[in-house]
Amino acid sequence: MLRLVMTAFQRSPGLIMNYKQVSKQIGAENQVQKLQVASLLEKMKESGILKEVDRGRYQYNRVVTELIGTFIRRSNGRNSFLPDDGSVAVAIAERDSAHAMDGDKVRVQLFARRKNQEPEGEVVEILESKERVFVGKLQVQNGLSFLITEDRTLANDIFIPRDKLNGGKNGEKAVVRILEWPDNAKNPLGEVIDILGQSGDNDTEMHAILAEFGLPYRYPANVERAANRIPEKISKSDLKDREDFRKVLTFTIDPKDAKDFDDALSARQLENGNWEVGVHIADVTHYVKAESIIDKEAESRATSVYLVDRTIPMLPERLCNQICSLRPKEEKLCFSTIFELNAEAEIIHSRICRTVIKSDRRFTYEEAQQVIETGQGDCKEAILALNSLAQKLRAKRFIHGAINFDRYEVKFEIDEKGKPLRVYFKVSKEANKLIEEFMLLANRTVAEFVGKVPRGKTPKAFVYRVHDLPDPEKMENFATFIRRFGYRFRTEGKKTDISKGINTLLDEVQGKPEENLIETVAIRAMQKAKYSTDNIGHYGLAFDYYTHFTSPIRRYPDMMVHRLLERYLAGGRSVVKKKYEKLCEHCSAMEQVAANAERASIKYKQVEFMSDKLGQVFDGVISGVTEWGIYVELNDNKCEGLVPMRDLNDDYYEFDEKSYCLIGQRSKRQYRLGDPITIRVANANLARKQLDFQLVK
């Protein structure tokens, strides 16, 4: 609301308004919203943004011409500034940028506002300079050296003085740090901090993607040495106060290429006919002590990163693939949740404890799926019983309002050099869902143990995985979008009504050409899940309490949860919430960075896969509409490319943001999100990870 009120005054800086007039301008209609506006006006007066001309009537304070905030640099020259006070973004021309870099904290002087123009300003001081490294190709010619980068935040190549080349040669990919950007210089000055290798080499390109997102592509030698000193053998003292599950049937179910096994399931039928199910999670924090050199590196990374052809682990390989990995026929230390479930998958009893296990068998998802489908194979009685229980747990979740986003993953079959040979789709089957349900159950149980306290008591500080309610405006836009495909769903009512409506829609679109598109747009309309010490529940799963406990080998929040759980099980006092909230923010941010890097590696492989298909014709669907063109996703392999606006030369097309379409000014022809379309592959640019398509008329 602050942003709306600020914009109302900035649009008409000479206007004097009371809270009713401001409310009308921003569309605040009910009494509660109007009172919020009145309260905001008073606060803005106190902070000097507004001045009170007479009682209850306010005017924009023109004296406030300087703001502090974040500089956003763009390679197309459309730089901007986001004020810390939440007011509208300010345009900053390149000549007025003081060579601030993307993400820098700056002080900006606002220019006099021109009628019907967005606010503009000039950077007058760089308060905090964010160290930036850039990835690109070295151009070393005629005694001059530059880094040529495709970075979206920098339009200028980086000049490298000869003594800062670090042995780099022409055509090599390198990582460069900017040293300075002199006032009168066109290019920033930088130094080479690492040579990645020859452009086009698979390892070079994957390392370049990691470096581009500020992610590590090597493990520090001192951290590796520390991991190598950890003894693998389990001692008698390690077994103290642990429940012994070594003689209970236990197995893992994982992807066929997995090496780090976080979780195992044990199963045995009790005399009363119920099943005791153990969800056993690698006891990583037994080996990785808080504040140790390994722990600090894991905290910094916050997550493992999964590129198309490799995993960049959060923990050293000795820990993640060896000591902590729940490999078959090896005794392993675990943190476990143990459940007694009846035939209806109702929890009769549960407990959380530390255990020692010995996995009897390692199943791939395909092997476990074969047991489920045929009723034959190793551990068949246990797997069939667990599958039956998992299906009932899953059905209950959907009854309570969980959303069924059951999307396929795009995967590549690659050769030994990393070249993609084919694209295929990984579909989640019963074996995947079996594991998923028991992991969800364990995560929810741990969160409830800490967070669910008697009325009047305050829960101890904890790390939750939270997911907020959908934004109503985004839901309305989504509902408008799907109507053109002939679908409808409710955007109002109880939260379970909305989630059930989404599930019905997802069922309806299954197998239809628009299935992937509608699922994608539905996910975009949702809030992002994140880590927080403030529990607001998990909307998508329909859980009031939820955390991440089951993947400590690859996620740092799970390690935090293990440590907090150990403390609270022993009766320890609550930790300082503020410290953990900061860690939650860091882990949420790193999760997003890792996801972006993973997407970039998929995009690179898609472009590489299509690079020998120039001139070929494919059917697809419009997956994105922008002011610079239309994105098309191919039906056969889900590779996405751009039909640039310049190639739509039969008319002048305008971008209609609300309707997700381009409209021809003369012909009124429309290109809409979701439209089927036929294209020819025109260009495959690996450096930009971009496919260019041409329309086939």
C-alpha positions as CSV (number, residue, x, y, z in Angstrom):
1,M,0.0,0.0,0.0
2,L,2.9,2.4,0.7
3,R,4.0,2.2,-2.9
4,L,0.5,3.0,-4.1
5,V,0.2,6.0,-1.8
6,M,3.7,7.3,-2.7
7,T,2.9,7.0,-6.4
8,A,-0.4,8.9,-6.0
9,F,1.5,11.9,-4.5
10,Q,4.5,11.6,-6.9
11,R,2.2,11.8,-9.9
12,S,0.7,15.1,-8.7
13,P,3.4,16.6,-6.5
14,G,1.5,19.9,-6.1
15,L,-1.8,18.4,-5.1
16,I,-3.1,18.6,-1.5
17,M,-5.1,15.5,-0.4
18,N,-6.8,14.1,2.7
19,Y,-7.0,10.3,3.4
20,K,-10.4,10.0,1.6
21,Q,-9.1,11.5,-1.6
22,V,-5.9,9.3,-1.5
23,S,-8.1,6.2,-0.8
24,K,-10.2,7.0,-3.8
25,Q,-7.1,7.4,-6.0
26,I,-5.6,4.0,-5.0
27,G,-8.9,2.1,-4.9
28,A,-9.0,1.6,-1.1
29,E,-12.7,1.0,-0.7
30,N,-13.5,-0.5,2.7
31,Q,-13.2,1.3,6.1
32,V,-10.2,-0.9,7.2
33,Q,-8.2,0.1,4.1
34,K,-9.1,3.7,4.5
35,L,-7.9,3.7,8.1
36,Q,-4.6,2.1,6.9
37,V,-4.2,4.9,4.4
38,A,-4.8,7.5,7.2
39,S,-2.1,5.8,9.4
40,L,0.3,5.7,6.4
41,L,-0.1,9.4,5.7
42,E,0.8,10.2,9.3
43,K,3.9,8.0,9.1
44,M,5.0,9.5,5.8
45,K,4.6,13.0,7.4
46,E,6.8,11.9,10.3
47,S,9.5,10.7,7.9
48,G,9.4,13.9,5.9
49,I,8.0,12.4,2.7
50,L,4.8,14.4,3.1
51,K,4.1,17.8,4.7
52,E,0.8,18.5,6.5
53,V,-0.5,21.7,4.8
54,D,-3.5,22.0,7.2
55,R,-5.1,19.5,9.5
56,G,-5.5,16.1,7.8
57,R,-4.5,17.5,4.3
58,Y,-1.1,16.5,2.9
59,Q,1.2,17.4,0.1
60,Y,4.3,15.8,-1.4
61,N,7.4,17.3,0.1
62,R,9.5,18.5,-2.8
63,V,12.4,19.0,-0.5
64,V,12.9,15.3,-0.3
65,T,14.9,14.9,-3.6
66,E,17.4,12.3,-2.5
67,L,16.7,8.7,-1.9
68,I,18.7,5.6,-1.0
69,G,18.2,2.2,-2.6
70,T,19.5,-0.4,-5.0
71,F,20.9,0.3,-8.5
72,I,19.7,-2.1,-11.3
73,R,22.0,-2.1,-14.3
74,R,20.8,-3.5,-17.7
75,S,22.8,-4.2,-20.8
76,N,20.1,-2.5,-22.9
77,G,20.9,0.8,-21.1
78,R,17.5,0.8,-19.3
79,N,19.1,1.2,-15.8
80,S,16.8,1.9,-12.8
81,F,16.9,2.5,-9.1
82,L,14.7,0.8,-6.5
83,P,14.2,3.1,-3.4
84,D,14.4,1.4,0.0
85,D,11.3,3.3,1.1
86,G,9.2,1.2,-1.3
87,S,8.3,4.1,-3.6
88,V,8.2,3.8,-7.4
89,A,11.3,2.8,-9.4
90,V,13.4,5.7,-10.9
91,A,14.9,5.6,-14.4
92,I,18.7,6.3,-14.5
93,A,20.3,7.1,-17.8
94,E,23.8,5.6,-18.4
95,R,25.3,9.1,-18.4
96,D,23.9,9.6,-14.9
97,S,24.8,6.2,-13.4
98,A,28.3,7.1,-12.0
99,H,29.2,3.7,-13.3
100,A,27.3,2.0,-10.5
101,M,27.1,-1.8,-10.9
102,D,24.1,-4.0,-10.6
103,G,23.1,-4.5,-7.0
104,D,25.1,-1.5,-5.6
105,K,23.6,0.5,-2.7
106,V,23.4,4.1,-4.0
107,R,22.2,7.6,-3.2
108,V,20.1,9.1,-6.0
109,Q,19.2,12.8,-6.6
110,L,15.7,13.0,-8.2
111,F,15.2,15.3,-11.2
112,A,12.3,17.7,-11.5
113,R,9.2,15.6,-12.5
114,R,8.1,16.0,-16.1
115,K,4.4,15.7,-16.8
116,N,3.3,12.1,-17.8
117,Q,6.9,10.9,-17.5
118,E,8.3,8.3,-15.1
119,P,10.6,9.7,-12.4
120,E,14.2,10.1,-13.3
121,G,17.4,10.7,-11.3
122,E,21.1,10.6,-11.1
123,V,23.5,8.5,-8.9
124,V,25.3,11.0,-6.6
125,E,27.1,8.5,-4.4
126,I,27.8,4.7,-4.3
127,L,27.3,3.7,-0.7
128,E,28.1,0.0,-0.9
129,S,29.8,-1.5,-3.9
130,K,28.8,-5.1,-4.6
131,E,31.8,-7.1,-5.9
132,R,30.9,-8.4,-9.3
133,V,32.6,-11.0,-11.4
134,F,31.8,-11.6,-15.0
135,V,32.1,-14.6,-17.3
136,G,32.9,-14.3,-21.0
137,K,35.3,-14.9,-23.8
138,L,38.8,-13.3,-23.9
139,Q,39.6,-11.2,-26.9
140,V,43.4,-10.7,-27.0
141,Q,44.4,-8.9,-30.2
142,N,47.0,-6.2,-31.2
143,G,48.2,-5.8,-27.7
144,L,44.7,-5.1,-26.3
145,S,42.7,-7.5,-24.2
146,F,39.0,-7.4,-23.4
147,L,36.4,-9.8,-21.8
148,I,33.4,-10.1,-24.2
149,T,30.5,-10.9,-22.0
150,E,26.8,-11.7,-22.7
151,D,25.9,-10.7,-19.2
152,R,22.4,-9.0,-19.1
153,T,23.6,-6.4,-16.6
154,L,26.5,-5.0,-18.5
155,A,26.5,-3.5,-22.0
156,N,30.3,-2.7,-22.0
157,D,33.2,-5.1,-22.6
158,I,35.7,-5.2,-19.8
159,F,39.2,-3.9,-20.6
160,I,42.0,-6.2,-19.2
161,P,45.5,-4.6,-18.7
162,R,48.3,-6.8,-19.9
163,D,49.6,-7.5,-16.4
164,K,46.1,-8.6,-15.3
165,L,45.6,-11.3,-17.9
166,N,46.8,-14.1,-15.7
167,G,48.0,-16.1,-18.7
168,G,44.6,-15.9,-20.5
169,K,44.7,-16.5,-24.3
170,N,42.4,-15.3,-27.1
171,G,39.2,-17.3,-27.3
172,E,39.4,-18.8,-23.8
173,K,36.5,-18.5,-21.3
174,A,37.5,-16.6,-18.2
175,V,36.2,-15.2,-15.0
176,V,37.0,-11.5,-14.5
177,R,36.7,-9.2,-11.5
178,I,36.1,-5.5,-12.1
179,L,38.8,-3.4,-10.4
180,E,37.6,0.1,-11.2
181,W,35.5,2.1,-13.7
182,P,37.2,5.5,-14.2
183,D,34.8,8.4,-14.7
184,N,35.8,9.2,-18.2
185,A,36.3,5.7,-19.4
186,K,33.9,3.9,-21.7
187,N,34.9,0.4,-20.3
188,P,35.5,-0.9,-16.8
189,L,38.9,-2.2,-16.0
190,G,39.2,-5.8,-14.7
191,E,41.6,-8.6,-13.9
192,V,41.3,-12.3,-14.8
193,I,40.8,-14.4,-11.7
194,D,40.4,-17.8,-13.3
195,I,40.7,-19.4,-16.8
196,L,37.9,-21.8,-17.3
197,G,39.2,-23.3,-20.6
198,Q,38.4,-23.3,-24.3
199,S,35.0,-22.0,-25.3
200,G,32.6,-24.8,-26.4
201,D,34.3,-27.5,-24.2
202,N,31.5,-29.0,-22.0
203,D,33.3,-28.7,-18.7
204,T,34.3,-25.1,-19.5
205,E,30.6,-24.2,-20.4
206,M,29.2,-25.9,-17.2
207,H,31.8,-24.1,-15.0
208,A,31.0,-20.8,-16.8
209,I,27.3,-21.2,-15.9
210,L,28.2,-21.8,-12.2
211,A,30.6,-18.8,-12.2
212,E,27.9,-16.6,-14.0
213,F,25.6,-17.2,-11.0
214,G,28.4,-16.8,-8.4
215,L,28.3,-20.5,-7.5
216,P,31.5,-22.4,-6.7
217,Y,32.7,-25.0,-9.3
218,R,35.6,-26.3,-7.2
219,Y,35.8,-27.6,-3.7
220,P,38.3,-25.9,-1.4
221,A,41.2,-28.2,-0.7
222,N,41.3,-27.4,3.1
223,V,37.6,-28.4,3.4
224,E,38.3,-31.7,1.5
225,R,41.3,-32.3,3.8
226,A,39.0,-31.8,6.9
227,A,36.5,-34.3,5.5
228,N,39.2,-36.8,4.8
229,R,40.2,-36.7,8.5
230,I,36.7,-37.8,9.6
231,P,36.7,-41.5,10.6
232,E,34.3,-43.7,8.7
233,K,34.2,-46.5,11.2
234,I,31.3,-46.4,13.7
235,S,32.5,-46.6,17.3
236,K,30.7,-47.9,20.4
237,S,30.3,-44.4,21.7
238,D,28.6,-43.4,18.4
239,L,25.9,-46.0,19.1
240,K,25.0,-44.7,22.6
241,D,21.3,-43.7,23.0
242,R,20.5,-45.0,19.4
243,E,17.7,-47.4,18.5
244,D,19.1,-50.4,16.6
245,F,17.3,-51.0,13.3
246,R,20.1,-53.1,11.7
247,K,18.0,-56.3,11.7
248,V,14.8,-54.6,10.4
249,L,14.2,-54.8,6.6
250,T,15.5,-51.5,5.2
251,F,16.0,-50.2,1.7
252,T,16.6,-47.1,-0.4
253,I,14.7,-46.0,-3.5
254,D,16.5,-43.4,-5.6
255,P,17.2,-42.3,-9.2
256,K,19.5,-44.8,-11.1
257,D,22.4,-42.2,-11.3
258,A,22.2,-41.2,-7.6
259,K,25.3,-41.5,-5.4
260,D,24.2,-39.6,-2.3
261,F,21.4,-41.6,-0.5
262,D,19.9,-39.2,2.1
263,D,16.9,-41.4,3.1
264,A,16.0,-45.0,3.6
265,L,12.7,-46.7,4.6
266,S,12.3,-49.6,7.0
267,A,9.2,-51.7,7.2
268,R,7.9,-54.5,9.5
269,Q,4.4,-55.7,10.2
270,L,3.4,-55.7,13.8
271,E,1.5,-58.5,15.6
272,N,-1.7,-56.3,15.6
273,G,-1.5,-56.2,11.8
274,N,-0.3,-52.5,11.6
275,W,2.9,-51.5,9.9
276,E,5.8,-49.9,11.6
277,V,7.5,-47.6,9.0
278,G,10.8,-45.9,9.7
279,V,11.9,-42.9,7.7
280,H,15.7,-42.9,8.3
281,I,17.7,-39.8,7.3
282,A,21.5,-39.6,7.2
283,D,22.8,-38.2,10.5
284,V,25.0,-35.6,8.8
285,T,25.3,-33.3,11.8
286,H,26.8,-36.2,13.8
287,Y,29.8,-35.7,11.5
288,V,29.6,-32.1,10.6
289,K,29.9,-30.0,13.8
290,A,28.5,-26.5,13.9
291,E,31.0,-23.7,13.1
292,S,33.5,-26.2,11.7
293,I,35.3,-25.4,8.4
294,I,33.0,-28.0,6.7
295,D,29.9,-26.5,8.2
296,K,30.8,-22.9,7.2
297,E,31.4,-24.1,3.6
298,A,28.0,-25.9,3.6
299,E,26.3,-22.9,5.1
300,S,27.8,-20.6,2.3
301,R,26.7,-23.0,-0.4
302,A,23.3,-23.7,1.3
303,T,22.4,-26.4,-1.3
304,S,23.7,-28.9,-3.8
305,V,23.3,-27.7,-7.4
306,Y,22.1,-30.1,-10.1
307,L,23.2,-29.2,-13.6
308,V,22.3,-31.4,-16.6
309,D,25.4,-33.5,-16.5
310,R,26.8,-33.1,-12.9
311,T,26.1,-32.4,-9.3
312,I,28.0,-29.7,-7.4
313,P,27.6,-31.0,-3.9
314,M,27.0,-28.9,-0.7
315,L,29.3,-31.3,1.2
316,P,32.7,-32.8,0.3
317,E,32.4,-36.0,-1.7
318,R,33.8,-38.2,1.2
319,L,30.8,-37.2,3.3
320,C,28.0,-37.0,0.7
321,N,28.8,-40.1,-1.3
322,Q,30.6,-42.2,1.3
323,I,30.3,-41.7,5.0
324,C,26.8,-40.2,5.2
325,S,25.3,-42.0,2.1
326,L,23.0,-44.8,3.2
327,R,24.7,-47.4,1.0
328,P,23.5,-51.1,1.0
329,K,25.1,-53.6,3.4
330,E,26.8,-50.8,5.4
331,E,26.0,-49.7,8.9
332,K,25.0,-46.0,9.0
333,L,24.0,-43.5,11.6
334,C,20.6,-41.9,11.1
335,F,18.1,-39.4,12.5
336,S,14.7,-41.1,12.2
337,T,10.9,-40.7,12.4
338,I,9.2,-44.0,13.3
339,F,5.4,-44.4,12.6
340,E,2.9,-47.1,13.4
341,L,0.2,-46.9,10.7
342,N,-3.0,-48.9,10.4
343,A,-4.5,-50.2,7.2
344,E,-6.2,-46.8,6.5
345,A,-2.8,-45.0,6.9
346,E,-3.9,-43.4,10.2
347,I,-0.9,-42.7,12.5
348,I,-1.4,-44.7,15.7
349,H,1.9,-43.6,17.2
350,S,5.0,-41.8,16.1
351,R,8.4,-40.9,17.6
352,I,11.6,-39.1,16.6
353,C,14.9,-40.8,17.6
354,R,18.5,-41.4,16.5
355,T,19.2,-44.8,15.1
356,V,21.7,-47.1,13.5
357,I,20.6,-48.9,10.3
358,K,21.9,-51.4,7.7
359,S,20.2,-51.1,4.3
360,D,19.5,-54.5,2.8
361,R,18.9,-53.3,-0.8
362,R,19.3,-50.3,-3.1
363,F,16.4,-49.9,-5.5
364,T,16.2,-47.6,-8.4
365,Y,12.8,-46.0,-9.0
366,E,12.4,-48.2,-12.1
367,E,13.1,-51.4,-10.0
368,A,10.7,-50.4,-7.3
369,Q,8.1,-49.5,-9.9
370,Q,8.4,-53.0,-11.4
371,V,7.7,-54.6,-8.0
372,I,4.6,-52.4,-7.7
373,E,3.3,-53.2,-11.2
374,T,4.1,-56.9,-11.2
375,G,3.8,-57.8,-7.5
376,Q,7.0,-59.7,-7.8
377,G,10.6,-59.1,-6.7
378,D,12.8,-58.4,-3.7
379,C,11.0,-56.9,-0.6
380,K,7.7,-57.2,-2.5
381,E,5.5,-57.5,0.6
382,A,7.0,-54.4,2.2
383,I,7.0,-52.3,-1.0
384,L,3.4,-53.2,-1.8
385,A,2.3,-52.4,1.7
386,L,4.2,-49.1,1.7
387,N,2.8,-48.2,-1.7
388,S,-0.8,-48.8,-0.5
389,L,-0.2,-46.6,2.6
390,A,1.4,-43.9,0.5
391,Q,-1.5,-43.7,-1.8
392,K,-3.9,-43.3,1.1
393,L,-1.7,-40.6,2.6
394,R,-1.7,-38.9,-0.7
395,A,-5.5,-39.1,-1.1
396,K,-5.9,-37.5,2.3
397,R,-3.6,-34.6,1.4
398,F,-5.7,-33.7,-1.6
399,I,-8.9,-34.0,0.4
400,H,-7.4,-31.4,2.8
401,G,-6.6,-29.0,-0.2
402,A,-3.1,-30.0,-1.3
403,I,-2.4,-29.0,-4.9
404,N,-1.4,-31.7,-7.4
405,F,1.4,-30.2,-9.5
406,D,2.6,-33.5,-11.0
407,R,4.8,-32.1,-13.8
408,Y,7.3,-34.1,-15.9
409,E,11.0,-33.1,-16.0
410,V,13.0,-32.6,-19.2
411,K,16.0,-34.8,-19.2
412,F,18.9,-35.4,-21.6
413,E,20.7,-38.5,-22.7
414,I,24.3,-37.3,-23.1
415,D,27.5,-38.9,-24.4
416,E,30.9,-39.1,-22.6
417,K,31.8,-35.6,-23.8
418,G,28.6,-34.1,-22.6
419,K,26.9,-33.8,-26.0
420,P,23.1,-34.3,-25.8
421,L,21.9,-37.2,-27.9
422,R,18.2,-37.1,-27.2
423,V,15.6,-35.4,-25.0
424,Y,13.2,-37.4,-22.9
425,F,10.6,-36.7,-20.2
426,K,10.9,-38.1,-16.7
427,V,7.4,-38.9,-15.4
428,S,6.6,-39.4,-11.7
429,K,5.2,-42.9,-11.0
430,E,4.0,-44.7,-7.9
431,A,7.5,-45.5,-6.7
432,N,8.4,-41.8,-6.8
433,K,5.2,-40.9,-5.0
434,L,5.8,-43.6,-2.4
435,I,9.0,-42.0,-1.3
436,E,7.5,-38.5,-1.6
437,E,4.6,-39.3,0.7
438,F,6.8,-40.7,3.5
439,M,9.3,-37.8,3.2
440,L,6.4,-35.3,3.5
441,L,5.1,-37.3,6.5
442,A,8.5,-37.1,8.2
443,N,8.9,-33.4,7.5
444,R,5.4,-32.6,8.8
445,T,5.9,-34.7,11.9
446,V,9.1,-33.0,12.8
447,A,7.6,-29.5,12.3
448,E,4.6,-30.4,14.4
449,F,6.8,-31.7,17.2
450,V,8.4,-28.3,17.6
451,G,5.7,-25.9,16.4
452,K,2.5,-27.5,17.7
453,V,2.3,-26.4,21.4
454,P,-0.5,-26.2,23.9
455,R,-2.6,-23.0,23.8
456,G,-1.0,-20.2,25.7
457,K,2.6,-21.5,25.2
458,T,5.1,-20.0,22.7
459,P,6.8,-22.5,20.4
460,K,10.6,-22.5,20.3
461,A,12.3,-20.9,17.4
462,F,12.5,-23.2,14.4
463,V,13.2,-23.4,10.7
464,Y,10.0,-23.9,8.7
465,R,9.3,-24.4,5.0
466,V,6.5,-22.0,4.3
467,H,4.2,-21.3,1.3
468,D,1.9,-18.3,1.3
469,L,-1.6,-18.1,-0.2
470,P,-1.8,-17.2,-3.9
471,D,-1.9,-13.5,-4.8
472,P,-5.6,-12.7,-5.6
473,E,-4.6,-10.4,-8.6
474,K,-2.4,-13.1,-10.1
475,M,-5.2,-15.7,-9.6
476,E,-7.7,-13.4,-11.4
477,N,-5.3,-13.0,-14.3
478,F,-4.8,-16.7,-14.4
479,A,-8.5,-17.3,-14.5
480,T,-8.9,-14.8,-17.3
481,F,-6.1,-16.6,-19.2
482,I,-7.5,-20.1,-19.0
483,R,-11.0,-18.9,-20.1
484,R,-9.8,-18.6,-23.7
485,F,-9.1,-22.4,-23.6
486,G,-12.6,-23.0,-22.3
487,Y,-11.7,-23.7,-18.7
488,R,-13.0,-22.0,-15.5
489,F,-12.2,-22.1,-11.8
490,R,-13.1,-20.2,-8.6
491,T,-10.7,-17.5,-7.4
492,E,-12.7,-16.7,-4.3
493,G,-13.9,-18.7,-1.3
494,K,-12.0,-20.8,1.3
495,K,-8.4,-21.7,0.5
496,T,-9.4,-25.3,0.0
497,D,-12.0,-24.2,-2.6
498,I,-9.3,-22.5,-4.6
499,S,-6.8,-25.5,-4.4
500,K,-9.5,-28.0,-5.3
501,G,-10.4,-25.8,-8.3
502,I,-6.8,-25.8,-9.4
503,N,-6.6,-29.6,-9.0
504,T,-9.8,-30.1,-11.1
505,L,-8.3,-27.8,-13.8
506,L,-5.0,-29.8,-13.8
507,D,-7.0,-33.0,-14.2
508,E,-9.0,-31.5,-17.1
509,V,-5.9,-30.4,-19.0
510,Q,-4.0,-33.7,-18.6
511,G,-3.0,-35.0,-22.0
512,K,-4.1,-31.9,-23.8
513,P,-1.7,-29.8,-26.0
514,E,-2.1,-26.9,-23.5
515,E,-1.3,-29.0,-20.4
516,N,2.3,-27.9,-19.9
517,L,1.5,-24.3,-20.6
518,I,-1.4,-24.0,-18.2
519,E,0.6,-25.8,-15.5
520,T,3.5,-23.4,-16.0
521,V,1.2,-20.3,-15.8
522,A,-0.5,-21.8,-12.7
523,I,2.8,-22.2,-11.0
524,R,3.8,-18.6,-11.9
525,A,0.5,-17.4,-10.3
526,M,1.6,-19.1,-7.0
527,Q,3.8,-17.7,-4.3
528,K,7.3,-19.2,-4.0
529,A,7.9,-21.5,-1.1
530,K,10.8,-20.4,1.2
531,Y,12.4,-20.9,4.6
532,S,11.3,-18.9,7.6
533,T,11.2,-18.9,11.4
534,D,7.7,-17.4,11.1
535,N,5.3,-20.3,10.5
536,I,2.4,-19.5,8.2
537,G,1.9,-23.1,7.0
538,H,2.4,-24.6,3.6
539,Y,-0.5,-23.7,1.2
540,G,0.5,-26.0,-1.7
541,L,0.8,-29.1,0.6
542,A,-2.2,-28.0,2.8
543,F,0.0,-28.5,6.0
544,D,-0.2,-26.2,9.0
545,Y,3.3,-27.2,10.0
546,Y,6.1,-28.2,7.6
547,T,9.9,-28.2,7.5
548,H,12.8,-29.7,5.6
549,F,14.3,-32.6,7.5
550,T,14.9,-35.4,5.0
551,S,17.8,-34.1,2.8
552,P,20.7,-32.9,5.0
553,I,23.3,-34.2,2.5
554,R,22.1,-31.6,-0.1
555,R,20.3,-28.8,1.9
556,Y,21.6,-26.7,4.7
557,P,18.2,-25.9,6.2
558,D,17.8,-29.7,6.9
559,M,21.1,-29.6,8.8
560,M,19.8,-26.6,10.8
561,V,16.6,-28.6,11.6
562,H,18.6,-31.6,12.7
563,R,20.6,-29.5,15.2
564,L,17.5,-27.7,16.5
565,L,15.7,-31.0,16.9
566,E,18.6,-32.6,18.8
567,R,18.6,-29.6,21.1
568,Y,14.8,-29.6,21.7
569,L,14.6,-33.3,22.2
570,A,17.1,-33.0,25.0
571,G,15.0,-30.2,26.6
572,G,17.2,-27.3,25.5
573,R,16.0,-23.7,25.5
574,S,14.9,-21.9,22.4
575,V,17.6,-20.5,20.1
576,V,17.8,-16.8,19.1
577,K,15.2,-16.4,16.3
578,K,16.9,-13.5,14.6
579,K,20.1,-15.4,13.8
580,Y,18.1,-18.3,12.2
581,E,15.8,-15.9,10.2
582,K,18.9,-14.5,8.6
583,L,20.1,-18.0,7.7
584,C,16.6,-18.8,6.3
585,E,16.8,-15.7,4.0
586,H,20.3,-16.8,2.8
587,C,19.1,-20.4,2.1
588,S,16.0,-19.2,0.3
589,A,18.1,-16.9,-1.9
590,M,20.7,-19.6,-2.7
591,E,17.9,-22.0,-3.5
592,Q,16.7,-19.6,-6.2
593,V,20.2,-19.0,-7.5
594,A,20.8,-22.7,-7.8
595,A,17.4,-23.1,-9.6
596,N,18.4,-20.4,-12.1
597,A,21.8,-22.1,-12.8
598,E,20.0,-25.4,-13.3
599,R,17.7,-23.8,-15.8
600,A,20.6,-22.2,-17.6
601,S,22.3,-25.6,-18.0
602,I,19.1,-27.0,-19.4
603,K,18.8,-24.1,-21.8
604,Y,22.4,-24.5,-22.9
605,K,21.8,-28.2,-23.6
606,Q,18.6,-27.5,-25.5
607,V,20.4,-25.0,-27.8
608,E,23.3,-27.5,-28.2
609,F,20.7,-30.3,-29.1
610,M,19.0,-28.1,-31.7
611,S,22.2,-26.7,-33.2
612,D,22.3,-29.4,-35.9
613,K,18.6,-29.0,-36.8
614,L,18.9,-25.5,-38.5
615,G,16.3,-25.2,-41.2
616,Q,14.1,-28.0,-39.8
617,V,10.4,-27.3,-39.2
618,F,8.6,-28.1,-35.9
619,D,5.2,-27.7,-34.4
620,G,5.0,-25.8,-31.1
621,V,2.9,-23.6,-28.8
622,I,3.4,-19.9,-27.9
623,S,4.9,-20.1,-24.4
624,G,5.7,-16.5,-23.8
625,V,4.7,-13.1,-25.3
626,T,6.9,-10.0,-24.8
627,E,7.5,-6.6,-26.3
628,W,10.5,-8.1,-28.1
629,G,8.8,-11.1,-29.7
630,I,7.1,-14.4,-29.0
631,Y,8.6,-17.5,-27.3
632,V,7.7,-20.9,-28.8
633,E,8.0,-24.2,-27.0
634,L,8.3,-27.2,-29.3
635,N,5.9,-30.1,-28.8
636,D,8.5,-32.9,-29.5
637,N,11.2,-31.9,-27.1
638,K,10.0,-28.8,-25.1
639,C,13.0,-26.7,-26.4
640,E,12.1,-23.1,-26.4
641,G,13.1,-20.4,-28.8
642,L,12.3,-16.8,-29.8
643,V,10.6,-15.4,-32.8
644,P,12.0,-11.8,-32.7
645,M,9.6,-8.9,-33.2
646,R,11.7,-7.7,-36.1
647,D,10.7,-10.9,-38.0
648,L,7.0,-10.2,-37.6
649,N,7.2,-7.9,-40.6
650,D,3.7,-8.3,-42.1
651,D,2.3,-5.6,-39.7
652,Y,3.2,-3.4,-36.7
653,Y,2.5,-5.4,-33.6
654,E,1.8,-4.0,-30.2
655,F,2.2,-5.9,-26.9
656,D,-0.9,-6.3,-24.8
657,E,0.5,-7.3,-21.4
658,K,-2.9,-8.1,-19.8
659,S,-4.1,-10.4,-22.6
660,Y,-0.7,-12.1,-23.1
661,C,-0.7,-11.3,-26.8
662,L,0.7,-9.3,-29.7
663,I,-1.9,-7.5,-31.8
664,G,-1.3,-6.3,-35.4
665,Q,-2.3,-2.6,-35.7
666,R,-3.6,-2.9,-39.3
667,S,-4.6,-6.6,-39.6
668,K,-5.7,-7.0,-36.0
669,R,-4.0,-10.4,-36.2
670,Q,-3.2,-11.8,-32.7
671,Y,-0.4,-14.0,-31.4
672,R,-1.6,-15.3,-28.0
673,L,0.0,-17.3,-25.2
674,G,-1.0,-20.9,-25.8
675,D,-1.7,-20.6,-29.6
676,P,-0.4,-23.6,-31.7
677,I,2.3,-22.4,-34.1
678,T,4.7,-23.9,-36.7
679,I,8.3,-22.6,-36.8
680,R,11.6,-23.2,-38.6
681,V,14.9,-23.3,-36.6
682,A,16.8,-20.2,-37.8
683,N,19.8,-19.9,-35.4
684,A,21.3,-21.6,-32.3
685,N,23.5,-19.2,-30.3
686,L,25.3,-21.2,-27.6
687,A,27.0,-18.1,-26.1
688,R,23.6,-16.5,-25.4
689,K,21.9,-19.9,-24.8
690,Q,19.3,-18.7,-27.3
691,L,17.3,-20.4,-30.1
692,D,15.9,-18.1,-32.9
693,F,12.9,-19.4,-34.8
694,Q,11.1,-18.1,-37.9
695,L,7.3,-18.5,-38.4
696,V,6.3,-20.9,-41.1
697,K,3.3,-19.2,-42.8
